Amino acid sequence: MALFGRSKKPVTVEPSRPDPAQLAPPPAPGPHGTRTVEGQRDWICSMLEPLMPFGMRLLDAAGLSLCENLTADGDLPALPEAACDGYAVISVDVRDVDPGTGVVLTVAADVHEEASAVPVLVGHPMPPGADAVVPLDAAVVDSGRLLVDHSVDAGDNVRQVGSDVADGAVIAAPGTMLDERLLGLIGGAGFDKVLCRPRPRVVVLSLREGGPTSQAFEVAARQHRDAASFMVASAARADGAQVWRENSDAQDADSVAEAVTDQLIRADLLITVGGVERGADGLLAEALDGLGPIDFSTVALHPGPDQGFGLIGADRVPVLMLGSDPASAYTGYVAFGGPMIRVLMGAGAGGVAARVRLDAPVSGSSGFCEYIPAWVTIGPEGPHALPMTERLGDLGVIARCNGLLVLDEGVSSARHGDHLDCLVLGPR
């Protein structure tokens, strides 16, 4: 059973490990001299802890990770129910029906009368004594009499006691993601609250890039930052986070540091957009110096090789630092931000890649894990993808694709008909 007075055993939650004072040892470079995407992702996620769970109402728990063992405290349904609209009958009256002559039953208020039938609606309890239902679309009624022209056996069109879930059965185990269908079953079983990890609070902070101060440059830079930050913030929300998006036009280290620290009080994860291109020599690195351990590195990811990560502030809030180029920021989020949110939600860092069949050949950048835009459809033989001729760089390409083919580091090409992993982004 669940908590709030309904649990037969107390719910225990493993305590979180103390946040490290320093970052874990970085991953070793891959065969091409840069960190691999998988190595970087696993390294970052190893320093995160799932958020502490608390009891919440079912509607608030939609899409979250369950942190208790839910056990049914009774059968569902508790009584036999009609599985369709029709007429409840006693099967002995209609189990040996001659199709040529049929059987005539009297439509009545109960089935205790001889050869009687009772109107029932789907989901309604069966009348006492009835053990089968003649479907409405198979019923012929005339002047209060029901003609049954085929045999009906005991249990036909009846939901038996406990057929949805039996008393004492496990409805959902810890770690289960609660979707609308499972929440329906949980609500039907009598639960109104469950123990879940909350939605991670994610702040996406768009930072001003250093560089020329011409008006044309400022306009272009802001357009890039807006596109990147809106994409990242929307993707984080789609991944289940509670998201705030903020802009900062700070131009010196102290002002950037203030803009960052102002967001820590409400963030389980801070994602910055802009400021990683110069790595440890850039303004963002200078601003975060002294706020906690940080790391800038080149990852074998295309687009988006420049990546930063740190644990900042007294609470060691994780910060993922992405570039301002929209494609680079988006692929960086897909590769690292999404997995970080899943870890905070207790779901594990594993991605949601599908295996798809290529409708055309693809080639990539040697030594990089490349995300290639594609259009994914579902055919009789399963999902397949048509790679786009344009590379993932233009906003229009990002907006038009509904999948990203993953051409792993060390794989330079794939042929028509080959199978590749693909991150399915949703229909367009």
BAKE-595769 format. One record per residue (C-alpha): y, z, x. Coordinates in steps of 0.001 Angstrom, whole numbers, plus 500000, padded with zeros to 6 digits. Layout:
N
YZX
...
% end
This chain:
428
500000500000500000
503634499712500950
506180502363501727
508529504358499427
505901506782498146
503179504187497675
501605504234501110
498276505962501588
498957506214505320
502314506666507027
503845503502508442
504246503626512204
506395501328514271
505964500959517991
509111502089519812
511083499438521660
510973499416525416
514252500409527070
516531497473527744
516317496481531400
519314497195533635
518759493864535333
517250490553534385
513563489982534982
512688487922538073
513563484286537279
510836481701536767
509746479701539748
511024476108539962
508771473419538553
507321470501540499
510681468690540442
512696471578541852
514248472826538602
513057475393536114
510810474009533405
511826474311529779
508723476341528973
509245478629531969
512899479232531081
512067479899527438
509292482365528256
511498484110530819
514362484572528372
512115485703525535
510323488228527766
513569490213527882
514010490376524110
512655492926521665
512016492348517954
514583494081515776
513644497428514245
512365497060510660
513575498844507560
512759498838503854
514431496139501793
514208494611498348
511938491631497873
514693489065497420
516376490191500630
513041489919502455
512594486194501774
511930484394505050
511500487595507061
508575489071508975
506526491778507256
506028494980509255
503448496810507163
500031496252505696
500415495557501972
497327496661500032
496911496112496302
496957499286494211
495135497731491290
493762494411490135
495972491401489460
495631490363486724
494725493760485334
493194492196482201
491540488833481582
494225486209480858
494299482794479302
494550480133481995
496036477590479575
497479477283476098
494771477036473488
492421479095471374
490467482135472547
486868482108471371
483558483890471813
481466481575473963
478250482188472017
479897480394469085
480570477227471101
478204477099474061
475647474749472488
477824472272470644
476434468947469435
479165466403470269
478206464391467201
478822467153464674
480860469764466579
481496473339465500
484164474505463088
485883477857463760
488343479743461594
491785480311463164
492343484068462799
494253487030464216
491249488293466183
487771487126467125
485810489823465365
485423487652462321
482435485340462383
483071482002464176
486764482666464696
489414481499467177
492750483119468157
495792481134469394
496762482173472950
499412481139475489
498861480737479201
499186484072480996
498670486166477875
495875488768477789
492681487624476132
491993489122472695
489289491828472843
485878490242472562
486973486708473499
485590485307476782
486647481622476839
489564479389475863
489459475994474180
492440474093475695
495196473060473324
494912469385474305
491215469471473393
491710471278470083
491735469632466648
493148471977463990
493324471210460291
494119473644457465
493443476714459566
490184475438460975
489459474469464602
486995471683465372
485284472088468763
483331468952469746
482116470026473206
480391473060474659
482504475870476136
480918478403478487
481849482013479119
484801482249481513
486087478730480890
489907478636481182
490112482382481743
491693484189484697
489357487042485454
490430490562486409
491409490656490097
491232486877490547
494727486814492127
494144489937494189
491572492703493818
492244496414493967
492284497542497612
492535494004499011
495104493169501694
497885491077500168
499723490464503445
499320491733507001
502016492704509518
503664489659511078
503364487536507944
506475485499507141
507398486123503507
507989482894501615
508765482524497915
505117482058496918
503867485148498710
506803487177497396
505766486153493886
502303487571494481
503742490738496029
506128491221493107
503350490606490602
501279493266492329
503992495847491608
505980496036494831
509758496079494728
510460496825498400
508774496011501697
509224496946505341
510677493971507242
512683493116510306
516229492141509346
517851488803509881
519257488650513415
523052488772513523
524109485762515577
527654485028516705
528388481494517912
531539481615520047
533231478342520946
535122478630524261
537895476466525618
536935474315528582
538995474361531719
540322471025532927
543212468653532363
545834469846529935
546823466503528405
547003466339524645
544293463648524515
541935465824526562
542582468866524354
541880466896521181
538634465443522540
537505468806523922
538116470571520625
536245467867518720
533261468323521024
533345472108520742
533677472020516974
530795469578516599
528590471558518979
529394474990517574
528994473945513938
525616472357514723
524391475402516613
525664477855513990
524098475851511158
520799475573513027
520753479341513599
521359479941509911
518561477519509013
516290479497511354
516919482634509295
519807484332511099
522984485809509671
525642483769511453
529325483950512314
531119481128514089
534282481920516074
536737479962518231
538548481187521328
541335479377523184
541382481947526012
542252480354529353
541766483218531829
538833485483532661
540274488625531086
540986486880527786
537523485283527713
535952488680528428
537923490203525564
536885487398523201
533243487961524128
533231491760523946
535016491700520586
531893490068519106
529271492400520579
529594495065517901
528142492739515268
525775490620517372
522060490851518009
522474487532519821
525631485896521140
525637482137521749
528582480688523631
529429476993523491
531290475723526548
531827477072530028
528452476568531726
529063473258533473
530399474925536640
527712477610536466
528348480715538546
531679479251539717
533086478770536236
535475480757534073
532724482108531826
530814483527534785
533984485172536063
534692486650532624
531192488113532216
531067489525535735
530695493288535385
529665493165531721
525973492891532555
523478490802534511
523853487047534008
522095483952535278
523127480297535503
520535477667536257
519546474031536030
516629473428533682
514545470268533447
515959469518529981
517590466251528993
520166466357527597
521425469849528443
520225470880531922
523005473449532485
521972476769530959
523116480367531156
521637483662529999
522616487302530285
522369490801528856
525885492080528347
527630495190527100
526376498742526781
523642497616524359
522565494727526598
523155492106523896
521426488845524858
523831485969525396
522741482329525537
525321480095527211
525346476424526216
527508473474527168
530233472014524973
528681468538524763
527189468388521259
523847466886522256
523430469273525190
524362472289523074
521969471258520318
518987470643522591
519719473911524398
519666475726521090
516439474008519999
514738474807523316
515959478397523716
518130479645520841
515601479040518074
512787480785520001
515106483741520709
515813484152516996
512110483983516198
511373486724518741
514088488941517258
512501488380513842
509085489346515182
507624485879514740
506999484953518396
508684482291520487
506302479454519636
507944476358518258
507243474326515151
506309471006516756
504162468535514834
501862465974516385
503040462484515424
501863458921516057
504389456622517726
505423453448515909
507012452089519102
506821452868522830
509200455361524470
510275456077528021
512156459015529459
513912460455532464
511504461258535256
511326464958536048
512862466110532759
511600467294529412
513470464821527240
514222465097523534
514228461621522018
515680461053518516
513296459557515997
512762458902512327
509664460719511069
507714459727507964
504404460785506461
501846458034505943
498231458013504707
497048458684508255
499520461539508814
503001461893510316
504339459084512479
507663458535514197
509842455546515025
511882456296518167
515539455364517896
516832452834520373
519866455038521152
519546458131523319
520439461587522032
524092461603523025
526219460318520167
526933462487517158
525943459626514896
522471459501516438
522027463260516031
523124463037512415
520798460126511583
517570461345513162
515182463733511433
512991464518514429
513064464985518191
510156463579520166
509248465784523120
508530463785526260
507360466527528601
508364466877532219
506129464658534299
505493462229531425
507670459160531891
506512457077528928
504241456815525906
502841453715524228
502866452492520657
500072454384518896
500088457351521278
500593460850519903
503468463125520949
504823466508519923
507820466204517635
510293468789516371
510745467824512725
514332468573511718
514137467801508015
514908464771505836
518163462853506066
% end
